[in-house]
Amino acid sequence: MKTYYTLITGASQGYGKSMALEFAKRGMNLILVALPDSGLKKLSKFIELHFNVKVCYLELDLSLSVSCYDILRYIEVNGLQVKYLVNNAGVLSRGEFSGLSEKYILKQIDVNVMTPTLLIRLLLSNLKSNGPAGILNISSMASFFALPTKQVYGGTKAYLTSFSRSLRKELKHDNISVTTICPGGLNTTTRLCYQNRLMGWISRKSILNPEEAAIIAIEAMLKAKKVVIPGFINKCLMFLDKLLPEFIKDKLAEREIKKIPQVT
Ligand SMILES: NC(=O)c1ccc[n+]([C@@H]2O[C@H](COP(=O)([O-])OP(=O)(O)OC[C@H]3O[C@@H](n4cnc5c(N)ncnc54)[C@H](OP(=O)(O)O)[C@@H]3O)[C@@H](O)[C@H]2O)c1
């Protein structure tokens, strides 16, 4: 009998870590990827000890395409069977475009766009041989809106949402589902937890904890859903988006964005 694995990028903290714990709770073996010295070794040991699953970890910089080939090589050398691939690693938004360094912009595009695309391509035959298999791409509600201070981020996530929807149509013939999760705010990093508390009432109520968003994402993938917006209020906001005129939406978005302190 085959031993299956779930590969999660950006699993050291935040949403990725919550998904790793949730997959482990469900008895799934894991391959975790994040940057060096991000605590993956400790997390892997903890998961193996508490959930009785196998955990491998790879400390790699996912802004480099060579890291995707390193992952493939590791999987092939160790004969691992990947059933689920979770593209979660992401570089978050950081303020106005004119203030972003070119290095930061390119890193954001590489981690958010290049890596999930290349990783899916490289792991496709492994996933195909383990069908029914699933790809879970972590996008964002920002992929649907025009938001100042989230220009490059929103653009990368719009790519991921669009790419996933098209790819889903192709891969259904290979018994691989592609699910896109578009969270609104999540209480993950310390900075985001602080920022989220400064938001207006509705925005604050729309924020989810990564643990609850992890359950939503995994269940959506297991049910082979297409695009999922976690949380009732976020679903209502998406519906309102279709009804409200552009100038009102712009005013509301600007008001919320102004409350976010700029990162320097
Ligand atoms: N938080 C939100 O409000 C929110 C909302 C919508 C969507 N999302 C999406 O959810 C995903 C996770 O976000 P999060 O809030 O959990 O972020 P986070 O706490 O900053 O975690 C990001 C993860 O990605 C990894 N990562 C970043 N750059 C990397 C690189 N160059 N190489 C390897 N790993 C790298 C980080 O690893 P290290 O620990 O090694 O740095 C970390 O594990 C992202 O795709 C994000 O766009 C988040």
The ligand as an SDF file (V2000), in Angstrom:
LIG
                    3D

 48 52  0  0  0  0  0  0  0  0999 V2000
   -2.8820   36.8970    6.7450 N   0  0  0  0  0  0  0  0  0  0  0  0
   -3.8450   37.3330    5.9660 C   0  0  0  0  0  0  0  0  0  0  0  0
   -4.6000   38.2610    6.3200 O   0  0  0  0  0  0  0  0  0  0  0  0
   -4.0660   36.6980    4.6150 C   0  0  0  0  0  0  0  0  0  0  0  0
   -5.2100   37.0450    3.9040 C   0  0  0  0  0  0  0  0  0  0  0  0
   -5.4330   36.4740    2.6620 C   0  0  0  0  0  0  0  0  0  0  0  0
   -4.5130   35.5700    2.1550 C   0  0  0  0  0  0  0  0  0  0  0  0
   -3.4010   35.2560    2.8620 N   0  0  0  0  0  0  0  0  0  0  0  0
   -2.4370   34.3340    2.2500 C   0  0  0  0  0  0  0  0  0  0  0  0
   -2.2060   33.2440    3.1290 O   0  0  0  0  0  0  0  0  0  0  0  0
   -0.8660   32.7690    2.9510 C   0  0  0  0  0  0  0  0  0  0  0  0
   -0.1710   32.6890    4.2870 C   0  0  0  0  0  0  0  0  0  0  0  0
   -0.1740   33.9800    4.8580 O   0  0  0  0  0  0  0  0  0  0  0  0
    0.2010   34.2310    6.3940 P   0  0  0  0  0  0  0  0  0  0  0  0
   -0.5810   35.3840    6.8450 O   0  0  0  0  0  0  0  0  0  0  0  0
    0.1670   32.9440    7.1450 O   0  0  0  0  0  0  0  0  0  0  0  0
    1.7130   34.7220    6.2230 O   0  0  0  0  0  0  0  0  0  0  0  0
    2.9950   34.5200    7.1690 P   0  0  0  0  0  0  0  0  0  0  0  0
    2.5780   34.2960    8.5870 O   0  0  0  0  0  0  0  0  0  0  0  0
    3.9110   35.6430    6.8260 O   0  0  0  0  0  0  0  0  0  0  0  0
    3.5740   33.1430    6.6230 O   0  0  0  0  0  0  0  0  0  0  0  0
    4.0870   33.0900    5.3230 C   0  0  0  0  0  0  0  0  0  0  0  0
    4.7560   31.7510    5.1540 C   0  0  0  0  0  0  0  0  0  0  0  0
    5.3870   31.7880    3.8670 O   0  0  0  0  0  0  0  0  0  0  0  0
    6.7570   31.4920    4.0580 C   0  0  0  0  0  0  0  0  0  0  0  0
    7.6020   32.2180    3.1390 N   0  0  0  0  0  0  0  0  0  0  0  0
    7.5760   33.5370    2.8170 C   0  0  0  0  0  0  0  0  0  0  0  0
    8.5700   33.8380    1.9590 N   0  0  0  0  0  0  0  0  0  0  0  0
    9.2380   32.6680    1.7570 C   0  0  0  0  0  0  0  0  0  0  0  0
   10.3820   32.3130    0.9800 C   0  0  0  0  0  0  0  0  0  0  0  0
   11.0400   33.2100    0.2390 N   0  0  0  0  0  0  0  0  0  0  0  0
   10.8090   31.0320    1.0060 N   0  0  0  0  0  0  0  0  0  0  0  0
   10.1760   30.1140    1.7540 C   0  0  0  0  0  0  0  0  0  0  0  0
    9.0870   30.3730    2.5030 N   0  0  0  0  0  0  0  0  0  0  0  0
    8.6470   31.6410    2.5030 C   0  0  0  0  0  0  0  0  0  0  0  0
    7.0810   31.9230    5.4590 C   0  0  0  0  0  0  0  0  0  0  0  0
    8.2210   31.1840    5.8800 O   0  0  0  0  0  0  0  0  0  0  0  0
    9.2690   31.7820    6.9570 P   0  0  0  0  0  0  0  0  0  0  0  0
    8.6450   31.6130    8.3000 O   0  0  0  0  0  0  0  0  0  0  0  0
   10.4210   30.9180    6.7540 O   0  0  0  0  0  0  0  0  0  0  0  0
    9.4930   33.2340    6.5910 O   0  0  0  0  0  0  0  0  0  0  0  0
    5.8140   31.5060    6.1880 C   0  0  0  0  0  0  0  0  0  0  0  0
    5.8570   30.1440    6.5160 O   0  0  0  0  0  0  0  0  0  0  0  0
   -0.1870   33.7340    1.9700 C   0  0  0  0  0  0  0  0  0  0  0  0
   -0.1910   33.1960    0.6760 O   0  0  0  0  0  0  0  0  0  0  0  0
   -1.0690   34.9670    2.0270 C   0  0  0  0  0  0  0  0  0  0  0  0
   -1.0120   35.7100    0.8520 O   0  0  0  0  0  0  0  0  0  0  0  0
   -3.1480   35.7960    4.0920 C   0  0  0  0  0  0  0  0  0  0  0  0
  1  2  1  0
  2  3  2  0
  2  4  1  0
  4  5  1  0
  4 48  2  0
  5  6  2  0
  6  7  1  0
  7  8  2  0
  8  9  1  0
  8 48  1  0
  9 10  1  0
  9 46  1  0
 10 11  1  0
 11 12  1  0
 11 44  1  0
 12 13  1  0
 13 14  1  0
 14 15  2  0
 14 16  1  0
 14 17  1  0
 17 18  1  0
 18 19  2  0
 18 20  1  0
 18 21  1  0
 21 22  1  0
 22 23  1  0
 23 24  1  0
 23 42  1  0
 24 25  1  0
 25 26  1  0
 25 36  1  0
 26 27  1  0
 26 35  1  0
 27 28  2  0
 28 29  1  0
 29 30  1  0
 29 35  2  0
 30 31  1  0
 30 32  2  0
 32 33  1  0
 33 34  2  0
 34 35  1  0
 36 37  1  0
 36 42  1  0
 37 38  1  0
 38 39  2  0
 38 40  1  0
 38 41  1  0
 42 43  1  0
 44 45  1  0
 44 46  1  0
 46 47  1  0
M  CHG  2   8   1  16  -1
M  END
$$$$
